[in-house]
Amino acid sequence: MDSFWNFLTSNILLVDVLHIPNFIKDDPDDDKFIACAIASEVKIIVPGDKHLLNLSGINGIAIIKPSDFVKKYLE
């Protein structure tokens, strides 16, 4: 767990979000996560939220399940 926490804290980036798009009709509160991903120009986000998992491909951002992330990047 310590190595995972170290990984997270060593890769933090604070961003200003100027606009929050309306991508998720069923759960608009989740739009902030897409807005942060776009503002920070990330290539992948790893949510556990079903609404976000249904959006993969927005602005070139891959959205994958945590278990898939672990299999692909941490094993």
C-alpha positions in Angstrom: 0.0 0.0 0.0 2.9 2.4 0.8 4.3 2.0 -2.8 0.9 2.8 -4.3 0.5 5.9 -2.0 4.0 7.0 -3.0 3.1 6.6 -6.6 0.0 8.7 -6.3 1.5 11.5 -4.2 4.6 11.8 -6.4 2.4 12.2 -9.5 0.0 14.9 -8.3 -0.8 17.8 -10.7 -3.1 20.7 -9.7 -5.0 22.2 -12.6 -7.4 25.1 -13.0 -10.7 24.0 -14.7 -12.2 26.9 -16.6 -15.1 25.1 -18.0 -17.0 22.0 -17.0 -18.6 20.3 -20.0 -21.9 18.5 -19.8 -21.0 14.9 -20.8 -22.8 12.8 -18.2 -26.5 13.3 -18.4 -27.3 10.7 -15.7 -24.9 12.1 -13.1 -23.7 15.6 -13.9 -21.6 15.7 -10.7 -19.2 13.4 -12.5 -18.5 15.9 -15.2 -15.9 17.6 -13.0 -13.7 14.5 -13.3 -13.7 14.7 -17.1 -13.1 18.5 -16.9 -10.0 17.8 -14.7 -8.7 15.1 -17.1 -9.1 17.4 -20.1 -7.4 20.4 -18.3 -4.5 18.2 -17.2 -4.2 16.5 -20.6 -4.1 13.1 -19.1 -4.4 10.0 -21.4 -6.2 7.8 -18.9 -8.4 8.0 -15.8 -9.3 5.1 -13.5 -12.7 5.5 -11.9 -14.9 3.0 -10.2 -18.0 4.9 -11.3 -20.2 3.3 -13.9 -21.2 6.6 -15.5 -17.6 7.5 -16.1 -16.7 4.0 -17.4 -19.2 4.4 -20.1 -17.4 7.4 -21.6 -14.0 6.1 -22.7 -12.7 8.0 -25.7 -13.7 11.6 -24.8 -11.0 13.9 -25.9 -8.7 10.9 -26.4 -8.9 9.9 -22.7 -9.1 6.2 -22.0 -11.3 5.4 -19.0 -10.7 2.0 -17.6 -11.7 0.0 -14.5 -9.2 -0.1 -11.6 -8.8 -3.9 -12.0 -7.8 -3.4 -15.7 -5.4 -0.6 -14.7 -3.7 -2.9 -12.2 -3.4 -5.8 -14.8 -2.0 -3.5 -17.5 0.3 -1.2 -15.6 1.1 -2.6 -12.1 1.6 -6.3 -12.5 
